[in-house]
Amino acid sequence: MAQMKTAIGLMSGTSMDGIDIALIRTDGRDNVERGPFMGVSYEPAFRDRLKLALDEARTMTGRTQRPGDLGAIERNLTLRHAVAVSDFLHRNGLSPADIDVIGFHGQTVLHRPNEALTVQLGDGALLAQLTGIAVVHDMRANDMVHGGQGAPLIPVYHAALARSAGQAAPLVFVNIGGISNLTFIGTQGDIVAYDSGPGNTLIDQWVETHTGGAYDKDGTIANAGRIIPGLAERYLGHSFFSSNQRRSLDRNDFSPPADADADLADGARTLAYVTAAAILKSSRHLPEQPRTLVICGGGRLNPVIMHDLRRLGAKEDVTVIVAEEAGLDGDAMEAEAWAYLAVRSLEGLPLTFPGTTGVTKPVTGGVFNPVLEPLPQTPD
């Protein structure tokens, strides 16, 4: 029997709103014991620096390049993660010696699967030294080396959760982050996963442009608007949804509407509908129609998106529930997944599969960063 390890997962997603931190104990296979979770928000000034990083990363042709201010931003980001880990340990009465490994996602600033290029800012070696805990980072790159899209990586964790939660297949986990993605668990245990379309990123960008706010809290703005059919169809008619080739998305693959297309409320309402409709439309590429959609990520907290998902799902005889209704934590799941993936990486187990990223064969991944012994002090 494989040994259980205690792991921390760190996720900073495409919404760039902060760091999610979760702890699990796992053997990297079917045994998962979920622990505490904590979120740390970025202040607006640092979010602005991350947006600058997105612009500066556009010129990159290799994942180790750090043009412009990217090197300084990466160091700042890593320091913030180290502080977050320290706070998390203190809050939960833990020490670095209690943790076997950290799974460090970092901040994605560029994702071009057609060029086999993905870049996540985050210095794994520095984080290991600052925290005193071994770190696995850069978990997407090896998938791309072997012909994969580099995303999504969370499906293997979804499959472990489905088994532990006793959810009946066929089942789909839907993560609505900046980009939405699906993980399908079939009746025979087969896993299929792919990005399903824009998630929160379009609504967030629209609201921030017009109000300065980071997002539409509780869907208040969208709830005051109406769906503009022509604008919705422009998004849902995108070739991404009709293509038989599933691919991973970058946050720049879809752009917010022009100001002339809608006012604030109608734009937010239409984009909320697009987020929900894109999930159902993309699910038609699955090998079986799912019985249940389990919704995770920040999008599940937007009641307008959830209303549209339940309404559209009912038309197709699909039950839509949030993660908490399945006994899970929809906020913690991605961070938990990165902890789980770090343990799998240590064990040399596959992180991605042909049915999840299009990789040519199941492959492991990640760069291991041990805690180096301090240099001996020489006497004066």
C-alpha angles and dihedrals in degrees: 000000000000117000119254116240131196112232139177120213123205121197130181106176137201091273087068092211099131148294126308115204124192136169127212138166113222146148089221090250128068099325113090126163110185119216138180126327134203135180125208119194124218116232116242094255093059092045087056089053090052090052087053088052090057090056094045092048092061090084094054120117098172131042096234095055117107108186123183114348095344095104092054092045091050092053092047091049092050092049090052090052091050091052090047091053091049091051091046093052092047093048091052099042094249135134131208088257089065092061124075099191145351121224105212117194099177123192120308109225099163133023119174108159093176087062094041088240127134126159127195115179112225134107107230095186092052092047091052091053094045095048100033089230128112113253134207114198141155092053098161101059101075090054089058091047086061096048100271131134093241091237152117101027100164098077096089088057091046088055091052090049092049090055093046094045094049094231114167119243143265086063135154128205111206119198112196104195125132085308120026121230137183132219114195120201108194130208089259093049094259117151125218122173140170143146111278103197143283114342123178097332098087094046091045093050092046094050094043092051093052103034108016089238119130096231146345100278111216089350089278095147095044091047089061094054140067133236114260103213097203093050092047091050091052088063098038091047090062114127089241090076098047098042116103088214109086114209139175118258135226118216088247095059090087123038130204117257122272115257090250091060098067147343120254099273097040091047092051092046093050093047091050089054091047090053091054097039092049090058093053092042093051092047088067088076090064120108092239132021106253122235093211139026114205107201120213136168132049095305091071088069092062105090093199092058090045092049091053092045093052092045094048092041092053089058088060096040092251121141115222119204134164119243093255090061086061092050093258135116112246093193096051100041101093093046090047088051092055090052089050092048091051090057091047089050091053089051093048091241122150117271096185137032138196090258094052108041104003091250113162093242137355107289138181122221148174136100115258117220114189123201103260120220112251115257112264115257115241117219118249 
